Amino acid sequence: MIFFISIPKIIIIGILSRDNVFDINVRDSYFVMNYLDFSIMISILFAIIGFGYWIMQKVDRKLSKRLNWVHIGLTFGGTLIVWVLTKFYRTEIMDYKFNNNLSLVITLMILILIAEQLTFMVNIICGLTKKKNN
């Protein structure tokens, strides 16, 4: 339910900051995205994840609590960490090395977030292969 509850909040944040954009620099390419578009994409992802958990509850299948907590904790905690790290970017011209290292940390954290979403799929597969709840 936490994924369904967070969807309206994410969309409201996207609407309030719809004029802002963020860019990700990867080598020679810049990926520029509007906050509203990004919030809609995150909301769709959270709806899919929430729907997966809901389906498992409706078909009466047991999920691993440990994998649930890892998935939920890293999804929300990792997103919060990435957001906080983006606030440390420096604008002075002499701090490019600091920004490059910060970009590396943010990129690694995002990759961990993406890889961590596999725990959701593993949890669903394990839940489908276990016996039904009594």
Secondary structure as the mmCIF struct_conf table of DSSP 4:
data_model
#
loop_
_struct_conf.conf_type_id
_struct_conf.id
_struct_conf.beg_label_comp_id
_struct_conf.beg_label_asym_id
_struct_conf.beg_label_seq_id
_struct_conf.end_label_comp_id
_struct_conf.end_label_asym_id
_struct_conf.end_label_seq_id
HELX_RH_AL_P HELX_RH_AL_P1 ILE A 2 LEU A 16
TURN_TY1_P TURN_TY1_P1 SER A 17 ASP A 19
STRN STRN1 VAL A 21 VAL A 26
TURN_TY1_P TURN_TY1_P2 ARG A 27 ASP A 28
STRN STRN2 SER A 29 ASN A 34
HELX_RH_AL_P HELX_RH_AL_P2 TYR A 35 LYS A 58
TURN_TY1_P TURN_TY1_P3 VAL A 59 ASP A 60
STRN STRN3 ARG A 61 ARG A 61
HELX_RH_AL_P HELX_RH_AL_P3 LYS A 65 THR A 86
TURN_TY1_P TURN_TY1_P4 LYS A 87 PHE A 88
BEND BEND1 GLU A 92 GLU A 92
HELX_RH_3T_P HELX_RH_3T_P1 ILE A 93 ASP A 95
HELX_RH_AL_P HELX_RH_AL_P4 TYR A 96 GLU A 116
TURN_TY1_P TURN_TY1_P5 GLN A 117 GLN A 117
HELX_RH_AL_P HELX_RH_AL_P5 LEU A 118 THR A 129
BEND BEND2 LYS A 130 LYS A 130
HELX_LH_PP_P HELX_LH_PP_P1 LYS A 131 LYS A 131
STRN STRN4 LYS A 132 LYS A 132
HELX_LH_PP_P HELX_LH_PP_P2 ASN A 133 ASN A 133
#
